[in-house]
């Protein structure tokens, strides 16, 4: 089952997984500055209107997806509705079982039903497995920003999936 999850419950249930998704091995939960940084990050996502969805198996949360759908500017057709998959994560013991595809499919349906034209996402360019996962799910690369995390870093790769025909 996939259901929407709100900030207090999200932080209680998925704080450690969000730390892994956002920071990887760089996050240190014993440092108050790291904890506050991540709490602010989640709060900013919610403030911007990001919707968080929890995937549950037998009533136990096992993963989440965070989707931002920016509303269009009323009366300005050039501002098509924009959506972005900000984060997606599964607890380690549930990876490789198709749950990520379920969360991604849910994010796509949510964005499409919100009248978004396409769904963007960004991931670490060096993570070839993740790039392949999104590629197999119909996302195509649209940009790479090198050195995002410092000199010599491979940066981020941005990908998108068209959700509806232009003008539809």
N, C-alpha and C positions, 0 to 999 in steps of 0.2 A: 504494500500500500504506500502511496505517496500522498503526503499532506503538507499544507503550508505550516511553517513553524515560525513563531515570533521571537523577538530578540532575547528576552530573559531565558526562555526554554532553550533556544539555540545555543546560547553561551553555556548553559548548564550541561547540555548533551554533547555538543560538538566543539567545544573550545580547543581541546587538544588536536582534533583532526583539522580544524581551521588553522591552527598554528603550523601544522605539517604542510598543509596546502599552500599557505601564504609564505612561509619562511623556510621550510625544510629543516635541515640540520642547524640552521643559524639561530633558531628560536631557543631561548633559555627561560623556561618557566620559573626558575628560581630568581630571575631578575624582574623586579617590579616594573622597570621601564619597558621591558618586553611585553609583560602582561598588559600594561596600560596601552601600549602601542596597538596591540591586537584588539583590545576592547574598543578603542577609538575607531579602528578600521571597520569593525563590524557595525558600530553605531553610525558611522558615515554611510555605509552601504544602506542601512535601514532608512536613514534620513533622506537619502536620494531616491528612495522608493523601491529599492531592491527587494525582491520577494525570494524568500528562502523556502526550499521544499525538502522535507525529510523523507527518505526512503526507509520503510520499516519492514522487517521480516518477523513474522509471529509477534508483532507488537513491540519489537526491539529496534530502535533506530540504528541503521547500519551505514547511512551515507546521506549526503545532502547536495543540492545544487542551488546556486545563487544566480538569479536572473534579473537584470535591470531592463525595463522597457521604458524608454524615454517617450513621453507623449509628444505628438506633433504640435507645431505652432499653429493655432487655429487660423484658418484662412490663408495659410502659406503652404501650398502643395509641394514646394521644394524641400520642406522639412518633413520627409517621410518618417514614419515611426521607426525608431532605432532600437535595437535590442542587443544585449550583450550577456553572454554567459561569463560571469565574473569569477566564479569558483565552482568546482565540483570535486567531491571527495568521498571516498569509501574507506571504512575501517579495513585495515590490512587483511584480516581473515576473510573478507568478503570480496576481495579483488579477483579479477579473472573469471568471474562467474556470470557475466552479462549484466550485472547491476548498473554499471556505468552507462551502458547503452540505454537502459530503462530510464535512468535519470536524465540523460541527454535527450531522449525522445520526449520526456515530459516537458523539459525546458523548451524544446522546439514547439510543441503543441501550445504551451502557454504563450510563447511569443507570437505565434501565428494567430491564436485567438485574440490577442491584444492588437491585432492588425499590423504587426511589424512586417516590414518588407524582407529583412534578413536578420540573421543572428551572427554576431561577431564573437570571437573569443581570442585570447592571447595566451601563449604558453612559452615556456623556456625553449629556445631554439635547439639546445643541445639534447633535449629529452625526445629522442627519435621515436620511442614507443608511444609517447603521448601524441606527437604529431601524426603518427601513423593511425592511431585510434580515431582522431578527428577526421583524417583523410578518408578512412573506411566508412565514416559516418556521413560523408557527403560534403565536408568542409574543404574549401580550397584556400591555399595561401594567397594573401593579398599584399602583405608587406612584412619586411624584417627590419627591426631596429637594432643594429649592432651596438655593443658597448653600453647597453642600458644599465647594467650593473657594474660598470667599470671597464678600464682598458683591457682589451684582449678577450672580453666576454662575448659569447656568441649572441647574446641579447634575446629579444622576444620575437616570436613569429606570430603574426596576426592572421587569422583565418576567418572565413565567413561561409555561411550557407544561405542561399536564397530560399525564402520561405513561401513566397508567392510571386506571381508574375507582375511585372511593372504595370501599373495602372489598374490592377485587379482589385 
